[in-house]
Every structure is written in structure tokens, then in C-alpha cells.
Amino acid sequence: MKALIFDKPNAPVVTDVQSPSITDNEVMIRTSRVGICHSDYELLSGNYIIPISYPVTPGHEWVGEVVEVGRNVKGLAPGDRVVGECVINTPERIHHFGFSMDGADREYFAARPEWLHKLPDGVDDAKGALIEPFTCGYYAVLRHGGVDASQTVVISGGGTIGLVSAAAAIGMGARVIVVDPVPLRREIAMKLGADAVVDPTAGDPIEAIAEMTKGGADLVVECAGHPASLANVFDYARPEGFVSMVGINIGQKFPVELGKIQIKDLTVRGCIGSPGVWPGAIRFLERTGLDLSPIQTHSFGLDDALAAFDLGKDPQKAVKVTLNIG
């Protein structure tokens, strides 16, 4: 079978590998689609935030079909469509699927049923490939109890996580404003149902948000991790508002007026991953019928994975690039 392998840092290759087998406690998955994540580029460069070793097969934003079931497995059957969590427990250790253990950028792989969630018929494979990032955005909004139609949410940063955070808030009924300098991302935000977008390079975004919200947002979700975004989030929030910090920024130091947390009596919470929300997020997508397809800007076959990774590096041209494998 074919697989994408990062043989060593900055050395991706699509090659033939031996097909896997399963134990009595595992299922065999035929991969359908896999999204390329920003963290896959960190893995490729050798700069991922957890210890990793090479060679490794990436791919943690996936959807697939069960094709074989071990004799001890209950609750899954051939033909079931499934997605899987990124952070998983094995008897040996906690693993990050697609990082510290091989991921889904291959035609088949073995998995344990406790990693997996079945997809309802109302969630197709295209949406299934976005569930892993969607759970992160869903969790970011839920961290403060969720939102409703009476509230305004500002999303600072319109990459994949920013856009799925916007979609989650839109699905909950909130008024949503997305701040991002990239025209493609602002265009997609409007297609998802955002009420407005702000180009932070076209003027003062703090003034724009203050005017649009008449005093600040109920919830601000910081999704960029960029100094310019991080420096503004406390200004976007209303007094006694809420801020979810999702964007990753490690090792950089820059000036931020932290006193605004006290002055405005803000509630600020960090957010990493999506613990405990996968079943709820899947039901949410089924019940709301949210259309996430505008986020998926490009798709490639597994044979063209290197071209897919090359395109995905350019935020002006692509948001979510997907590998269609099965």
C-alpha cells in the first residue's frame, strides 16, 4: 500500500509500504480523507512541540471506514465510518496520533476502538475530515459556557482553527466578526455565515471592533498566535467579557497591556486540544447542518501529497488542503 512518510526532517516521500494487520483488540481502517494541519509542517521541519522520531507517517485530521474488526471488539462493524482523536492512550504511553506514532496518511492502518467515534449519516466524509480541528474551535467557545443569539463573538485569526471557531459560534446563533489580514480567509468567513470581517491592515482593528460591537465582544477567541493579534484581544472584549486563548505562541516575548485584564474584569482561559467534546461536537454538526466546505479549499490524491504540502504553505492561496486517499 502507499503511504506518505517523513523519512527525516524536511524529507517527505510517498512510497510503498507493507500493509498492516490487526490484533484481536483492534480494527482495520481504510482511510478516506486526511486534512493537512499547520502542525504537520512543524513535524516535517523537525520542530514539533513534543519529542518525535523519524521516520513517521503524519495525518491526524482524518475520516475512514472500518473494513475489519478484531474478535474482541464490540460496537464497531465493517462499513462503519469513523473519525479518531489525536491524543490517545495506549498500554505503553500517551501518544499523539500522526506525531509520536504513525498517522493516517496511508491507505490502511490499525486502530483501537477506544480512539474512535462513529459518524452519523448526516455528517459526510468531507465534514468528517474537519472534525478534529472543529472540535478545537467548538471547545474554545464552550470553555466559557458557549454563546447564543444575544451575544457577539470576535475571532482574531482566520486560519483553520479561527474559521471552525467562527463556525461553532455561528452554529450557536451568535453574531460573529472575524479579524484577519488575508482576503481568502475573510471571504471564507463570510461564506460560513460570519456577520462581518475586519482587515487589520486597513486601519485600526481595535477602533473597528469597538464601533461594530458598541463597546466590545462578549467573547474573543484568539486563534492566530501572532503578536499583532495577541496584543489586541483584550481590547476587543467588552468589560466583564471572556477571552479564549487558542493560538500557539511559544518562546516569543512582546509587549501586552496585561493590566486590561484587571481594568476590564476579563475572564481569560487558555485552550489546547479538545478534551471530552468529540461526541458533542459530532452531534452538534449533525443537528445544525453547518456547511464547513468553504474551509476545504483544495484536495489532492495521495500520490500528489508533496504538491499538496507545497501549496498548503501559502496562506494567500489555501486554507485547508485535504488528501483524498480512499
C-alpha positions in Angstrom: 0.0 0.0 0.0 1.0 3.6 -0.4 1.9 6.0 2.5 3.3 9.4 3.0 6.4 9.2 5.2 8.5 12.0 6.7 11.7 10.0 6.4 13.7 12.7 8.3 13.2 16.4 8.8 12.4 18.1 5.5 12.4 14.8 3.6 8.8 13.8 2.7 8.2 10.9 0.4 5.3 8.9 -0.9 6.3 5.3 -1.1 5.0 1.7 -1.0 5.0 0.1 2.5 3.8 -3.2 3.9 0.1 -3.4 4.6 -0.7 -3.6 8.3 -2.5 -6.3 10.2 -4.7 -6.1 13.3 -4.8 -7.8 16.7 -8.0 -9.2 18.3 -8.4 -5.9 20.1 -8.1 -3.6 17.0 -9.9 -2.6 13.9 -8.6 -2.0 10.4 -9.4 1.4 8.9 -9.4 2.3 5.2 -8.5 6.0 5.1 -10.9 8.2 3.1 -9.7 11.8 3.6 -7.0 13.5 5.7 -6.5 17.2 6.2 -3.1 18.8 6.3 -2.6 20.8 9.6 -0.1 23.5 10.4 1.4 21.2 13.0 2.2 18.7 10.2 4.6 21.4 8.8 6.2 21.7 12.3 6.6 17.9 12.3 8.1 18.0 8.8 10.6 20.7 9.9 11.7 18.7 13.0 10.4 21.4 15.3 7.3 19.9 16.8 6.4 20.7 20.5 6.7 17.1 21.7 9.5 14.6 21.3 9.3 12.8 18.0 11.4 10.3 16.0 11.7 9.6 12.3 10.6 8.0 10.0 6.9 8.9 10.8 3.7 9.0 8.8 1.7 12.2 9.5 -2.1 12.7 9.4 -4.3 13.3 12.4 -7.3 15.1 10.8 -8.9 12.0 9.2 -12.0 10.1 8.4 -12.2 6.5 7.3 -14.1 3.3 7.1 -13.9 0.2 9.2 -13.0 -2.8 6.9 -12.0 -5.5 9.5 -12.8 -6.0 13.2 -10.8 -8.0 15.8 -12.7 -10.7 17.5 -12.7 -8.9 20.9 -14.0 -5.6 19.5 -17.6 -4.6 20.3 -19.7 -1.8 18.9 -17.9 -1.4 15.5 -18.6 -3.3 12.3 -17.2 -3.3 8.7 -18.8 -0.4 6.9 -18.9 2.0 9.9 -17.4 5.4 9.1 -15.2 6.7 11.9 -13.0 9.6 13.0 -10.3 9.4 15.7 -8.9 11.6 18.4 -5.4 12.9 18.1 -4.3 12.4 21.7 -4.7 8.7 22.6 -3.8 6.3 25.4 -2.0 3.1 24.6 -0.9 0.5 27.1 2.6 1.8 26.8 2.1 5.6 26.9 0.1 8.6 25.8 0.6 9.1 22.1 -0.1 11.9 19.6 -1.5 10.2 16.5 0.4 11.2 13.5 3.3 12.5 15.6 4.7 10.1 18.2 3.0 7.3 16.3 2.2 6.8 12.7 -0.9 8.6 11.4 -3.5 8.3 8.7 -1.7 9.5 5.6 -1.7 5.9 4.2 -4.3 3.7 2.7 -4.9 1.4 5.7 -4.0 1.5 9.4 -4.9 -0.4 12.6 -6.6 1.4 15.5 -8.1 0.6 18.8 -11.8 1.2 19.2 -11.5 3.5 22.2 -9.8 6.1 20.0 -12.7 6.2 17.5 -16.1 7.8 17.1 -18.7 6.7 14.6 -20.1 9.2 12.2 -23.9 9.6 11.7 -25.2 9.6 8.2 -25.8 13.3 8.3 -22.1 14.0 8.6 -20.4 13.2 5.3 -16.7 12.3 4.7 -15.7 15.9 3.7 -17.1 17.2 7.0 -15.6 14.2 8.8 -12.1 15.2 7.8 -12.7 18.6 9.5 -14.0 17.2 12.8 -10.6 17.1 14.6 -10.0 20.8 14.1 -13.7 21.6 14.5 -13.6 20.1 18.0 -10.8 22.5 18.9 -12.9 25.5 17.9 -16.0 24.1 19.5 -14.1 23.6 22.7 -12.7 27.1 22.6 -16.2 28.5 22.5 -17.6 26.1 25.1 -14.7 26.9 27.6 -16.9 29.9 28.6 -20.2 28.1 28.6 -21.0 28.7 24.9 -22.8 31.6 23.3 -26.2 32.4 22.0 -28.1 34.8 19.6 -27.8 37.7 22.1 -24.0 37.7 22.0 -21.2 38.8 19.8 -18.0 36.8 19.2 -14.8 38.2 17.7 -12.4 35.6 16.2 -8.9 37.0 15.9 -7.1 35.0 13.3 -8.9 33.3 10.3 -6.9 30.2 9.7 -8.5 26.8 10.0 -8.9 27.0 13.8 -10.2 30.5 13.6 -12.7 29.6 10.9 -14.0 26.5 12.7 -14.3 28.5 15.9 -16.3 31.0 13.9 -18.5 28.2 12.6 -19.1 26.8 16.1 -20.2 30.3 17.3 -22.3 30.8 14.2 -24.0 27.4 14.8 -24.8 28.5 18.4 -26.5 31.6 17.0 -24.1 34.3 17.9 -23.1 37.3 15.9 -19.6 36.6 14.6 -16.9 39.0 13.4 -13.6 37.6 12.1 -10.4 39.6 12.1 -7.7 38.5 9.6 -5.4 40.2 7.1 -5.7 37.5 4.3 -8.5 38.2 1.8 -9.1 34.5 1.1 -9.8 33.8 4.8 -12.1 36.8 5.2 -14.0 35.6 2.1 -14.4 32.1 3.6 -15.6 33.6 6.9 -18.4 35.3 5.2 -19.4 32.1 3.3 -19.6 30.3 6.6 -22.1 32.9 7.8 -20.0 35.5 9.7 -21.8 38.8 10.1 -18.7 40.9 9.3 -14.9 40.7 8.8 -12.1 43.2 9.6 -8.9 43.6 7.7 -6.4 44.7 10.5 -4.0 46.1 7.9 -6.7 48.6 6.5 -6.9 50.7 9.7 -7.1 50.3 13.5 -8.8 47.0 14.2 -9.5 48.0 17.8 -11.4 51.0 16.7 -13.3 49.0 14.1 -14.3 46.3 16.6 -15.3 49.0 19.2 -17.5 50.6 16.6 -19.1 47.4 15.3 -19.8 46.0 18.8 -20.7 49.2 20.5 -18.3 48.5 23.4 -16.7 45.2 22.8 -17.4 41.5 22.2 -18.9 39.1 24.7 -16.3 36.5 23.8 -13.0 36.9 21.9 -11.3 33.8 20.6 -7.6 34.3 19.8 -6.6 31.9 17.1 -3.6 33.4 15.4 -0.9 33.2 18.0 0.7 36.2 16.2 2.0 39.1 18.3 -0.3 41.6 16.5 -3.3 39.5 17.3 -2.3 38.7 20.9 -1.7 42.3 21.6 -5.3 43.3 20.7 -7.5 40.6 22.1 -8.1 42.3 25.5 -9.1 45.5 23.6 -11.7 43.6 21.5 -13.5 42.3 24.6 -16.2 44.2 26.5 -15.9 44.9 30.2 -16.5 41.6 32.1 -16.1 39.8 28.8 -14.4 36.5 28.1 -11.3 35.6 26.1 -10.2 32.1 24.9 -6.5 31.8 24.0 -6.2 29.2 21.3 -3.4 30.4 19.0 0.0 28.9 19.9 3.0 31.2 20.5 5.9 29.6 22.2 9.2 31.3 23.1 8.3 34.8 21.8 8.2 37.8 24.1 6.4 41.0 23.2 4.6 43.9 25.0 1.0 43.4 26.0 -1.0 45.5 28.4 -2.0 42.8 30.9 -3.5 45.4 33.2 -6.5 45.5 30.9 -7.5 42.1 32.3 -8.0 43.7 35.7 -9.3 47.0 34.4 -12.0 45.3 32.3 -12.5 42.4 34.7 -11.9 39.9 32.0 -12.1 36.1 32.3 -9.2 34.7 30.3 -8.7 31.0 29.7 -6.1 29.0 27.8 -7.3 26.4 25.4 -5.4 23.4 24.0 -6.9 20.5 22.0 -10.5 19.3 22.6 -10.7 17.1 25.6 -14.1 15.4 26.2 -16.1 17.2 23.5 -15.9 14.9 20.5 -19.3 13.2 20.8 -20.9 16.5 21.5 -19.2 18.2 18.6 -20.3 15.4 16.2 -23.9 15.7 17.4 -23.7 19.5 17.0 -22.5 19.2 13.4 -25.3 16.7 12.7 -28.1 18.7 14.3 -27.0 22.2 13.0 -26.1 21.0 9.5 -23.3 23.6 9.4 -21.6 23.7 6.0 -17.9 23.7 6.6 -16.9 23.0 3.0 -15.7 26.6 2.2 -12.8 25.9 4.6 -11.6 23.0 2.4 -10.0 25.0 -0.4 -8.1 22.2 -2.2 -7.8 18.5 -2.5 -5.2 16.1 -3.8 -4.6 12.4 -4.2 -2.1 10.6 -2.0 0.3 10.4 -5.0 0.4 14.2 -5.1 0.9 14.7 -1.4 4.1 16.6 -1.8 2.4 19.1 -4.1 -0.4 19.4 -1.6 2.0 20.2 1.2 3.8 22.8 -1.0 0.5 24.6 -1.8 -0.7 24.5 1.8 2.3 26.6 2.9 0.9 29.7 1.3 -2.0 31.2 3.3 -2.8 33.6 0.5 -3.8 30.7 -1.8 -5.1 27.9 0.5 -6.7 27.3 3.9 -7.4 23.6 4.4 -5.7 21.3 1.9 -7.1 17.7 2.0 -5.7 14.4 0.8 -8.3 12.2 -0.7 -7.0 8.7 -0.2 -9.8 6.1 -0.3 
